[in-house]
């Protein structure tokens, strides 16, 4: 929906390479050339210039509500 609404670029970080490729293929059908896939190994670095970070994982949900999403937030700006 974000791509269809005019989002310029979308980066997908997925813990499963196969599922990430499947998601990227669907995004490419909806908005060709606007999405990229990066591997998620350890703390995922947030590139400079990122405007939004969306957690679409189950990390931090019940029963493990204290779990930390493995992100390196040093690239985010206020």
C-alpha positions in Angstrom: 0.0 0.0 0.0 2.8 2.4 0.8 4.3 1.9 -2.7 1.0 2.3 -4.4 0.5 5.6 -2.4 3.7 7.0 -3.8 6.5 5.8 -1.5 9.8 6.3 -3.4 11.8 3.3 -2.1 11.1 0.4 0.2 13.8 -1.8 1.7 12.7 -5.2 3.0 14.9 -6.9 5.6 13.8 -10.5 6.2 15.2 -13.2 8.5 14.3 -15.8 5.9 15.9 -15.2 2.5 13.2 -17.3 0.7 10.3 -15.5 2.3 12.0 -12.2 1.6 12.4 -13.1 -2.1 8.7 -14.1 -2.2 7.7 -10.7 -0.7 10.0 -8.8 -3.0 8.4 -10.5 -6.0 5.0 -9.5 -4.9 6.2 -5.9 -4.3 7.8 -5.8 -7.8 4.5 -6.8 -9.4 2.7 -3.9 -7.6 5.4 -1.3 -8.1 8.4 -2.4 -10.3 11.8 -1.2 -9.4 11.0 0.5 -6.1 11.9 -2.3 -3.6 15.1 -4.0 -2.5 15.8 -6.9 -0.2 18.7 -7.0 2.3 19.7 -9.9 4.4 18.9 -9.7 8.1 21.8 -11.3 10.0 22.3 -10.0 13.6 21.4 -6.4 14.1 20.0 -5.0 10.9 21.5 -1.6 10.1 19.1 1.2 9.3 20.5 3.2 6.3 21.0 6.9 6.7 18.1 8.9 5.2 15.5 6.3 6.3 12.2 8.0 7.1 10.2 5.1 8.6 10.9 1.7 10.1 8.0 -0.7 10.3 8.3 -3.8 12.4 6.2 -6.5 10.7 7.7 -9.4 12.7 6.3 -11.3 15.7 9.3 -10.2 17.8 8.1 -8.5 21.0 4.6 -10.0 21.0 3.1 -12.1 23.8 4.4 -14.2 25.5 7.8 -12.7 24.9 6.8 -9.0 25.1 10.3 -8.0 26.3 12.1 -9.3 23.2 14.1 -6.7 21.3 13.9 -6.3 17.5 17.5 -6.7 16.4 18.0 -3.3 14.8 21.0 -1.0 14.7 19.2 2.3 15.2 22.4 4.5 15.0 21.5 5.5 11.4 18.1 7.1 12.4 17.7 10.8 12.9 15.3 12.6 15.2 
